[in-house]
C-alpha cells in the first residue's frame, strides 16, 4: 500500500485556494473550528488517539488513527499565528 499526505503551507491561503479551485477543481473538504471536539468525536466513533490535542508550534492539534488505519491530524492555528 502507498499513502501520501498532501500538505501546503501558503501565506495567502484564501487566494491560493481560489486559484487551485479554478485551475484544478480543488475543494476544501472540511474546516475544523474545534479540534478538541472533533478528536473526541473520532475517538468515540472508534478512532485511536495517537497524540492528544494540545498546543504545538502555534497550532491547537491532535492526531488519531481511524478504524481503517488512516492517520488524521486535526487542528487549527492558534490566535495570533503566524507571528508578525
N, C-alpha and C positions, 0 to 999 in steps of 0.2 A: 504494500500500500504506500502511496505517495501522498503527502499532505503539504499544503502551502499555507502561509499566513500572510496575506497581503496587508501591508501597513504603510500608510503615508503620513508624513509629518510635514504640514504646509503652513505657511504664515497666514495666507488668506483663504481659509478653509471654505467659506461660503462661495466665494468666487470660483475656487477650484472645483467644488462640487458641481456648480452650474456648468462650468466648462466641460467637465467629464461627462455630465449627463447629456449635454448637447453633442459632444464629439463621439462618445462611446455607448450612450444609452445607460450609463451607470445610474445606480439609485442607492439611496440610503435605506437600509433595511430597518434599523432600529436605533433610536437615540435614547440614552438612559439618563433620567433625571436623578434617580435614587439607587446607586449601586448596592447599597445595603439590602434594600427590599428585593431587588432583582436576584441577588445571590441567594438570599433566604428562600425566595420562591423556587429557584432552581434546585436547591438542596431539598426542599420539601417535596419536589417532584422526582427526586431520586438521584440528582447530581451529587458528586463528592467535592467538597471544598478542598482545594489544594493549597490555597493561600487565603486566609481570612481577609475580609475587607478592612483596609487601613489606608493611611495617608502615605503615599510613596512618590517621591520626585515630583511633587506638585499635583498629584492625582489622587483621587479617592477611588481605590480599585481593589478588586478581589478576583480570584481565579477558581474556576470549577471545571470538573470533567463530567460531561453528561453520560447518560446510560449507554450511549453509542461509542464512548471513548473519545469524543471530541472535546478539546480543551477550549475554554472560553475565558477571556479576560474582560471583565465588566467594570467600567469605570467612567469617570468624567473629570475634567480639570477642576481643581480647587479654585476658589475665588482668588483673583489676583495672579493667576498663572496664565501665560508665562510672565515672568517678571519683566519690568520695563527695561 
